[in-house]
Amino acid sequence: MITAALFERGLNHLLRQTPGTAETLLKHRGASVRFDLTLAQFDFRIADDGYFSETGVDAPDAVIRPTPTLIARLPFFGREALREAEYSGDPALLATLDRVFKQ
């Protein structure tokens, strides 16, 4: 089973792979994002450095619901795999996350 810490490390590793992505998220620092994997939910805040930080939230600013297939495909297909996810919440935050994930 994937843990929140492992998921956080994976997300931040992907951000470090592409210069400028963490800086893009800085305008949303403090915003919360939930990754709802059906069997598990992982909540993160965008920290002061632009990276994801594990946290608990009651009502996240944005929710991303990837399918199990997406999780397996993400490292290999990147943005193409994310087309299988459902998104809800703050449109500005979701647009920024979309730009970051495209990179």
Backbone as CSV, one residue per row, in Angstrom:
resi,resn,N_x,N_y,N_z,CA_x,CA_y,CA_z,C_x,C_y,C_z
1,MET,0.841,-1.188,0.000,0.000,0.000,0.000,0.881,1.244,0.000
2,ILE,0.533,2.180,-0.810,1.288,3.433,-0.898,0.985,4.292,0.326
3,THR,2.001,4.927,0.855,1.811,5.795,2.021,1.837,7.255,1.576
4,ALA,1.307,8.115,2.435,1.292,9.548,2.126,2.706,10.080,1.964
5,ALA,3.630,9.626,2.814,5.019,10.103,2.725,5.654,9.688,1.406
6,LEU,5.390,8.465,0.977,5.927,7.991,-0.296,5.319,8.768,-1.462
7,PHE,4.024,9.004,-1.396,3.329,9.776,-2.435,3.893,11.197,-2.487
8,GLU,4.099,11.807,-1.321,4.663,13.158,-1.250,6.061,13.190,-1.874
9,ARG,6.904,12.229,-1.515,8.257,12.178,-2.085,8.208,12.038,-3.595
10,GLY,7.274,11.214,-4.090,7.133,11.030,-5.536,6.724,12.306,-6.237
11,LEU,5.734,13.006,-5.685,5.288,14.272,-6.281,6.417,15.301,-6.304
12,ASN,7.099,15.435,-5.170,8.165,16.429,-5.090,9.361,16.046,-5.959
13,HIS,9.593,14.765,-6.108,10.659,14.308,-7.014,10.339,14.739,-8.444
14,LEU,9.092,14.578,-8.849,8.689,15.001,-10.186,8.850,16.517,-10.355
15,LEU,8.527,17.289,-9.319,8.698,18.741,-9.392,10.172,19.108,-9.549
16,ARG,11.042,18.396,-8.850,12.475,18.684,-8.932,13.063,18.341,-10.299
17,GLN,12.404,17.453,-11.011,12.884,17.030,-12.325,12.768,18.140,-13.365
18,THR,11.841,19.059,-13.156,11.603,20.127,-14.129,11.781,21.479,-13.449
19,PRO,12.857,22.169,-13.764,13.101,23.480,-13.141,11.919,24.435,-13.375
20,GLY,11.589,25.169,-12.335,10.548,26.184,-12.436,9.164,25.725,-12.020
21,THR,8.950,24.412,-11.888,7.604,23.953,-11.543,7.216,24.326,-10.115
22,ALA,8.142,24.179,-9.175,7.835,24.549,-7.787,7.570,26.047,-7.693
23,GLU,8.325,26.839,-8.448,8.121,28.289,-8.441,6.741,28.642,-8.993
24,THR,6.270,27.865,-9.954,4.938,28.093,-10.523,3.860,27.911,-9.458
25,LEU,4.075,26.968,-8.554,3.090,26.688,-7.502,3.121,27.705,-6.360
26,LEU,4.169,28.518,-6.290,4.305,29.462,-5.172,3.114,30.407,-5.029
27,LYS,2.483,30.782,-6.141,1.347,31.713,-6.026,0.155,31.061,-5.328
28,HIS,0.217,29.746,-5.154,-0.858,29.029,-4.460,-0.396,28.474,-3.109
29,ARG,0.709,29.016,-2.587,1.209,28.500,-1.305,0.105,28.566,-0.255
30,GLY,0.017,27.517,0.517,-1.027,27.417,1.536,-2.281,26.716,1.043
31,ALA,-2.452,26.608,-0.269,-3.629,25.921,-0.819,-3.487,24.422,-0.585
32,SER,-4.615,23.751,-0.469,-4.592,22.307,-0.215,-5.095,21.540,-1.435
33,VAL,-4.478,20.387,-1.638,-4.816,19.510,-2.758,-5.002,18.104,-2.205
34,ARG,-6.106,17.490,-2.578,-6.365,16.099,-2.181,-6.238,15.207,-3.412
35,PHE,-5.458,14.157,-3.272,-5.402,13.106,-4.277,-6.251,11.968,-3.732
36,ASP,-7.386,11.751,-4.338,-8.342,10.740,-3.891,-8.152,9.492,-4.741
37,LEU,-7.504,8.481,-4.159,-7.201,7.243,-4.877,-8.233,6.152,-4.611
38,THR,-9.404,6.516,-4.172,-10.519,5.640,-3.837,-10.255,4.881,-2.538
39,LEU,-9.215,4.069,-2.493,-8.910,3.311,-1.277,-8.119,4.135,-0.267
40,ALA,-7.551,5.229,-0.711,-6.773,6.105,0.167,-6.867,7.534,-0.345
41,GLN,-6.818,8.460,0.594,-6.799,9.878,0.238,-5.542,10.486,0.827
42,PHE,-4.880,11.313,0.014,-3.674,11.988,0.475,-3.883,13.483,0.336
43,ASP,-3.717,14.184,1.446,-3.903,15.632,1.468,-2.545,16.313,1.601
44,PHE,-2.367,17.363,0.792,-1.132,18.119,0.807,-1.440,19.603,0.777
45,ARG,-0.547,20.383,1.327,-0.572,21.831,1.169,0.607,22.183,0.286
46,ILE,0.456,23.252,-0.440,1.587,23.778,-1.189,2.366,24.633,-0.196
47,ALA,3.574,24.189,0.083,4.403,24.821,1.113,5.031,26.115,0.603
48,ASP,5.697,26.819,1.495,6.329,28.095,1.169,7.428,27.967,0.122
49,ASP,7.940,26.750,-0.089,8.979,26.551,-1.103,8.396,26.072,-2.435
50,GLY,7.054,25.942,-2.509,6.400,25.517,-3.746,6.272,24.020,-3.903
51,TYR,6.737,23.267,-2.928,6.620,21.808,-2.973,5.417,21.366,-2.141
52,PHE,5.023,20.104,-2.333,3.892,19.556,-1.590,4.345,19.123,-0.206
53,SER,3.505,19.373,0.782,3.767,18.991,2.159,2.525,18.275,2.696
54,GLU,2.730,17.088,3.218,1.621,16.285,3.735,0.916,17.016,4.875
55,THR,-0.406,16.995,4.846,-1.205,17.650,5.874,-2.589,17.020,5.887
56,GLY,-3.358,17.302,6.874,-4.753,16.880,6.907,-5.651,18.089,6.697
57,VAL,-6.663,17.960,5.873,-7.603,19.059,5.637,-9.018,18.505,5.606
58,ASP,-9.968,19.311,6.045,-11.369,18.910,5.983,-11.950,19.141,4.592
59,ALA,-11.679,20.320,4.049,-12.218,20.688,2.742,-11.069,21.201,1.872
60,PRO,-10.505,20.357,1.020,-9.384,20.795,0.186,-9.809,21.812,-0.860
61,ASP,-8.852,22.612,-1.301,-9.114,23.606,-2.339,-9.285,22.950,-3.704
62,ALA,-8.644,21.814,-3.908,-8.751,21.078,-5.172,-8.676,19.588,-4.889
63,VAL,-9.379,18.816,-5.706,-9.363,17.353,-5.575,-9.021,16.767,-6.941
64,ILE,-8.079,15.838,-6.920,-7.707,15.097,-8.123,-7.986,13.636,-7.839
65,ARG,-8.802,13.024,-8.712,-9.179,11.618,-8.543,-8.611,10.796,-9.698
66,PRO,-7.350,10.358,-9.558,-6.778,9.518,-10.608,-7.312,8.096,-10.497
67,THR,-7.368,7.426,-11.619,-7.768,6.023,-11.616,-6.553,5.171,-11.235
68,PRO,-6.763,3.932,-10.783,-5.617,3.065,-10.495,-4.717,2.877,-11.716
69,THR,-5.306,2.828,-12.887,-4.523,2.695,-14.115,-3.609,3.897,-14.290
70,LEU,-4.115,5.075,-13.969,-3.318,6.282,-14.102,-2.086,6.216,-13.217
71,ILE,-2.238,5.784,-11.989,-1.113,5.724,-11.054,0.007,4.872,-11.644
72,ALA,-0.361,3.757,-12.247,0.640,2.875,-12.842,1.275,3.492,-14.088
73,ARG,0.496,4.244,-14.849,0.981,4.812,-16.111,1.699,6.140,-15.953
74,LEU,1.472,6.859,-14.860,1.987,8.207,-14.694,3.494,8.324,-14.922
75,PRO,4.323,7.458,-14.351,5.764,7.620,-14.575,6.176,7.469,-16.040
76,PHE,5.371,6.760,-16.821,5.744,6.478,-18.205,5.066,7.393,-19.220
77,PHE,3.859,7.854,-18.899,3.088,8.624,-19.865,2.811,10.066,-19.434
78,GLY,3.182,10.425,-18.213,3.053,11.799,-17.743,1.673,12.390,-17.974
79,ARG,1.631,13.532,-18.649,0.389,14.279,-18.851,-0.662,13.457,-19.578
80,GLU,-0.254,12.623,-20.512,-1.224,11.784,-21.223,-2.022,10.928,-20.241
81,ALA,-1.358,10.401,-19.245,-2.036,9.561,-18.251,-3.015,10.389,-17.419
82,LEU,-2.686,11.656,-17.172,-3.541,12.493,-16.327,-4.890,12.811,-16.960
83,ARG,-5.046,12.549,-18.224,-6.353,12.768,-18.863,-7.417,11.850,-18.269
84,GLU,-6.986,10.787,-17.614,-7.922,9.836,-17.025,-8.377,10.245,-15.637
85,ALA,-7.886,11.346,-15.118,-8.245,11.791,-13.774,-9.458,12.710,-13.818
86,GLU,-10.148,12.800,-12.683,-11.238,13.754,-12.510,-10.728,14.882,-11.624
87,TYR,-11.122,16.108,-11.935,-10.662,17.284,-11.203,-11.857,18.072,-10.695
88,SER,-11.735,18.627,-9.480,-12.760,19.527,-8.966,-12.102,20.513,-8.011
89,GLY,-12.756,21.661,-7.843,-12.249,22.653,-6.903,-11.905,23.968,-7.558
90,ASP,-10.988,24.697,-6.949,-10.578,26.036,-7.357,-10.020,26.014,-8.785
91,PRO,-10.709,26.681,-9.720,-10.268,26.652,-11.124,-8.855,27.209,-11.342
92,ALA,-8.478,28.255,-10.629,-7.137,28.834,-10.803,-6.058,27.856,-10.333
93,LEU,-6.293,27.218,-9.199,-5.348,26.224,-8.683,-5.262,25.033,-9.627
94,LEU,-6.411,24.559,-10.108,-6.418,23.424,-11.032,-5.698,23.768,-12.337
95,ALA,-5.866,24.990,-12.821,-5.173,25.408,-14.048,-3.653,25.421,-13.837
96,THR,-3.219,25.894,-12.664,-1.789,25.895,-12.372,-1.265,24.472,-12.245
97,LEU,-2.006,23.607,-11.552,-1.583,22.206,-11.436,-1.517,21.556,-12.811
98,ASP,-2.457,21.875,-13.668,-2.449,21.332,-15.022,-1.178,21.749,-15.768
99,ARG,-0.809,23.032,-15.656,0.425,23.519,-16.304,1.649,22.803,-15.745
100,VAL,1.678,22.642,-14.427,2.810,21.965,-13.787,2.888,20.511,-14.245
101,PHE,1.752,19.826,-14.272,1.761,18.421,-14.677,2.123,18.250,-16.141
102,LYS,1.796,19.239,-16.971,2.168,19.167,-18.392,3.677,19.216,-18.569
103,GLN,4.339,19.927,-17.659,5.792,20.055,-17.743,6.443,18.770,-17.302
